[in-house]
Amino acid sequence: MNDTKPLPSKVNLGVTHVLADLLERLEHSTVPVGPEQYRSVVMHLVNEFGDVPSGAALGALLDNYPAAAELYENVNYEVAGLCRSSLELSLAAERQAKAVIERAMRQPK
């Protein structure tokens, strides 16, 4: 009989932490970063997210690494939406965009 067992999820977030830190450094680098390097880090982190269980440990990691948190939201958008984005920041951005559009509409052509 061939029983298939699911692979256990990762409990240790060491690799995820290293990749999230690296992505954050790439995001804030003052030196140009090659697209291949950036893509490689992102793809490795996406693969790690697939093996990491959601929970307090992952939440704490994402709280410390905004770039990884944004990537996590994008990867899980179909089920979670923008679950990690601050509602206040989103609302402020929407209000600012609305004000800019209204000013542009009032300007004479």
GROMACS elastic network, one bead per residue, 0.5 to 0.9 nm:
[ bonds ]
;  ai    aj funct       b0    kb
    5     8     6  0.86550   500
    6     9     6  0.87599   500
    7    51     6  0.87864   500
    8    11     6  0.87778   500
    8    51     6  0.81212   500
    9    50     6  0.86327   500
    9    51     6  0.51811   500
    9    52     6  0.57281   500
    9    53     6  0.62541   500
   10    13     6  0.69450   500
   10    48     6  0.86342   500
   10    51     6  0.58032   500
   10    52     6  0.51305   500
   10    53     6  0.68900   500
   11    52     6  0.69159   500
   11    53     6  0.73685   500
   11    57     6  0.88626   500
   12    15     6  0.79065   500
   12    16     6  0.84982   500
   12    52     6  0.84536   500
   13    16     6  0.50733   500
   13    17     6  0.58681   500
   13    18     6  0.86090   500
   13    48     6  0.88133   500
   13    52     6  0.74205   500
   13    57     6  0.78870   500
   13    58     6  0.76718   500
   13    61     6  0.85051   500
   14    17     6  0.51019   500
   14    18     6  0.63085   500
   14    19     6  0.87317   500
   15    18     6  0.51216   500
   15    19     6  0.61973   500
   15    20     6  0.85121   500
   15    45     6  0.86332   500
   15    48     6  0.76777   500
   16    19     6  0.52020   500
   16    20     6  0.60106   500
   16    21     6  0.85036   500
   16    44     6  0.88266   500
   16    45     6  0.64821   500
   16    48     6  0.60149   500
   16    49     6  0.75149   500
   16    52     6  0.82807   500
   16    61     6  0.85459   500
   17    20     6  0.51122   500
   17    21     6  0.60809   500
   17    22     6  0.85414   500
   17    61     6  0.68663   500
   17    65     6  0.88619   500
   18    21     6  0.51545   500
   18    22     6  0.61466   500
   18    23     6  0.86481   500
   19    23     6  0.60857   500
   19    24     6  0.85552   500
   19    41     6  0.65718   500
   19    42     6  0.81336   500
   19    44     6  0.74969   500
   19    45     6  0.59222   500
   19    48     6  0.87667   500
   19    68     6  0.85555   500
   20    23     6  0.51056   500
   20    24     6  0.62006   500
   20    25     6  0.86745   500
   20    41     6  0.85840   500
   20    42     6  0.88140   500
   20    45     6  0.70176   500
   20    61     6  0.81636   500
   20    62     6  0.82207   500
   20    65     6  0.62973   500
   20    66     6  0.88345   500
   20    67     6  0.75026   500
   20    68     6  0.54307   500
   20    69     6  0.87461   500
   21    24     6  0.51147   500
   21    25     6  0.62716   500
   21    26     6  0.87001   500
   21    64     6  0.89501   500
   21    65     6  0.68423   500
   21    67     6  0.89962   500
   21    68     6  0.83055   500
   22    25     6  0.50611   500
   22    26     6  0.61947   500
   22    27     6  0.86038   500
   22    41     6  0.74774   500
   23    26     6  0.50428   500
   23    27     6  0.61228   500
   23    28     6  0.87412   500
   23    38     6  0.75470   500
   23    41     6  0.65231   500
   23    42     6  0.71293   500
   23    45     6  0.85693   500
   23    65     6  0.84922   500
   23    67     6  0.67053   500
   23    68     6  0.69527   500
   24    27     6  0.50641   500
   24    28     6  0.63993   500
   24    29     6  0.85344   500
   24    65     6  0.64248   500
   24    66     6  0.74093   500
   24    67     6  0.57144   500
   24    68     6  0.72747   500
   25    28     6  0.52702   500
   25    29     6  0.58143   500
   26    29     6  0.50567   500
   26    30     6  0.86858   500
   26    31     6  0.87778   500
   26    32     6  0.87768   500
   26    33     6  0.68249   500
   26    38     6  0.71468   500
   27    30     6  0.89279   500
   27    33     6  0.88500   500
   27    38     6  0.88690   500
   27    67     6  0.72551   500
   28    31     6  0.88772   500
   29    32     6  0.70126   500
   29    33     6  0.75027   500
   30    33     6  0.87702   500
   33    36     6  0.85178   500
   33    37     6  0.70020   500
   33    38     6  0.68403   500
   34    37     6  0.53721   500
   34    38     6  0.63921   500
   34    39     6  0.86729   500
   35    38     6  0.50820   500
   35    39     6  0.59549   500
   35    40     6  0.83946   500
   36    39     6  0.51634   500
   36    40     6  0.60083   500
   36    41     6  0.86828   500
   37    40     6  0.50993   500
   37    41     6  0.63261   500
   37    42     6  0.86744   500
   38    41     6  0.53227   500
   38    42     6  0.62386   500
   38    43     6  0.86425   500
   39    42     6  0.50662   500
   39    43     6  0.59976   500
   39    44     6  0.84835   500
   40    43     6  0.52142   500
   40    44     6  0.61173   500
   40    45     6  0.85277   500
   41    44     6  0.52107   500
   41    45     6  0.61176   500
   41    46     6  0.85961   500
   42    45     6  0.50957   500
   42    46     6  0.61032   500
   42    47     6  0.86467   500
   42    68     6  0.86495   500
   42    71     6  0.79968   500
   43    46     6  0.50070   500
   43    47     6  0.62421   500
   43    48     6  0.86453   500
   44    47     6  0.51146   500
   44    48     6  0.62802   500
   44    49     6  0.87488   500
   45    49     6  0.61908   500
   45    50     6  0.87177   500
   45    68     6  0.79981   500
   45    71     6  0.86421   500
   45    72     6  0.89460   500
   46    49     6  0.50835   500
   46    50     6  0.65176   500
   46    71     6  0.77516   500
   46    72     6  0.75633   500
   46    75     6  0.73079   500
   47    50     6  0.51853   500
   47    51     6  0.68963   500
   48    51     6  0.52610   500
   48    52     6  0.62683   500
   49    52     6  0.51640   500
   49    53     6  0.79433   500
   49    54     6  0.88623   500
   49    72     6  0.72634   500
   49    75     6  0.86145   500
   50    53     6  0.80588   500
   52    58     6  0.76038   500
   53    57     6  0.88702   500
   53    58     6  0.74236   500
   54    57     6  0.77378   500
   54    58     6  0.58286   500
   54    59     6  0.73290   500
   55    58     6  0.55205   500
   55    59     6  0.60629   500
   55    60     6  0.86680   500
   56    60     6  0.60591   500
   56    61     6  0.85788   500
   57    60     6  0.52257   500
   57    61     6  0.63142   500
   57    62     6  0.87370   500
   58    61     6  0.50451   500
   58    62     6  0.61623   500
   58    63     6  0.85395   500
   59    62     6  0.51473   500
   59    63     6  0.60877   500
   59    64     6  0.87729   500
   59    69     6  0.87312   500
   60    63     6  0.50163   500
   60    64     6  0.64881   500
   60    65     6  0.88997   500
   61    64     6  0.53247   500
   61    65     6  0.64359   500
   61    68     6  0.85630   500
   61    69     6  0.83870   500
   62    65     6  0.50766   500
   62    66     6  0.63968   500
   62    67     6  0.83238   500
   62    68     6  0.61459   500
   62    70     6  0.85757   500
   62    72     6  0.81769   500
   62    84     6  0.85714   500
   63    66     6  0.65387   500
   63    68     6  0.89350   500
   63    69     6  0.70649   500
   63    84     6  0.86508   500
   64    68     6  0.87792   500
   64    69     6  0.85054   500
   65    68     6  0.54241   500
   65    69     6  0.62290   500
   65    70     6  0.88111   500
   66    70     6  0.61311   500
   66    71     6  0.85690   500
   67    70     6  0.51769   500
   67    71     6  0.62795   500
   67    72     6  0.86064   500
   68    72     6  0.60089   500
   68    73     6  0.85970   500
   69    73     6  0.62235   500
   69    74     6  0.86543   500
   69    84     6  0.69127   500
   69    85     6  0.85621   500
   70    73     6  0.51422   500
   70    74     6  0.62757   500
   70    75     6  0.86892   500
   70    82     6  0.85241   500
   70    84     6  0.77082   500
   70    85     6  0.79706   500
   71    74     6  0.50670   500
   71    75     6  0.61388   500
   71    76     6  0.85689   500
   72    75     6  0.51609   500
   72    76     6  0.61149   500
   72    77     6  0.82134   500
   72    84     6  0.86791   500
   73    76     6  0.51553   500
   73    77     6  0.54567   500
   73    80     6  0.71719   500
   73    81     6  0.67059   500
   73    82     6  0.57438   500
   73    83     6  0.67152   500
   73    84     6  0.67342   500
   73    85     6  0.83030   500
   74    77     6  0.50349   500
   74    78     6  0.84388   500
   74    81     6  0.79089   500
   74    82     6  0.77873   500
   75    78     6  0.80442   500
   76    79     6  0.57951   500
   76    80     6  0.57422   500
   76    81     6  0.70162   500
   76    82     6  0.86475   500
   77    80     6  0.50854   500
   77    82     6  0.65287   500
   77    83     6  0.82512   500
   78    81     6  0.60861   500
   80    83     6  0.55892   500
   80    84     6  0.88389   500
   81    84     6  0.84989   500
   82    85     6  0.54878   500
   82    86     6  0.86324   500
   83    86     6  0.83412   500
   84    87     6  0.88819   500
   85    88     6  0.86993   500
   85    89     6  0.76445   500
   85    90     6  0.73078   500
   86    89     6  0.52903   500
   86    90     6  0.62874   500
   86    91     6  0.86100   500
   87    90     6  0.50791   500
   87    91     6  0.60119   500
   87    92     6  0.84821   500
   88    91     6  0.51256   500
   88    92     6  0.60517   500
   88    93     6  0.85715   500
   89    92     6  0.50601   500
   89    93     6  0.61209   500
   89    94     6  0.85755   500
   90    93     6  0.51620   500
   90    94     6  0.62112   500
   90    95     6  0.86889   500
   91    94     6  0.50563   500
   91    95     6  0.61894   500
   91    96     6  0.85828   500
   92    95     6  0.51225   500
   92    96     6  0.61063   500
   92    97     6  0.85926   500
   93    96     6  0.50697   500
   93    97     6  0.61276   500
   93    98     6  0.85576   500
   94    97     6  0.51602   500
   94    98     6  0.61545   500
   94    99     6  0.86786   500
   95    98     6  0.50539   500
   95    99     6  0.62117   500
   95   100     6  0.87087   500
   96    99     6  0.51491   500
   96   100     6  0.62933   500
   96   101     6  0.86949   500
   97   100     6  0.51591   500
   97   101     6  0.62005   500
   97   102     6  0.86201   500
   98   101     6  0.51620   500
   98   102     6  0.61598   500
   98   103     6  0.86787   500
   99   102     6  0.51101   500
   99   103     6  0.62007   500
   99   104     6  0.86180   500
  100   103     6  0.51591   500
  100   104     6  0.61831   500
  100   105     6  0.86537   500
  101   104     6  0.50929   500
  101   105     6  0.61911   500
  101   106     6  0.87709   500
  102   105     6  0.51162   500
  102   106     6  0.63758   500
  102   107     6  0.89754   500
  103   106     6  0.52372   500
  103   107     6  0.65277   500
  104   107     6  0.54522   500
  104   108     6  0.87343   500
  105   108     6  0.80473   500
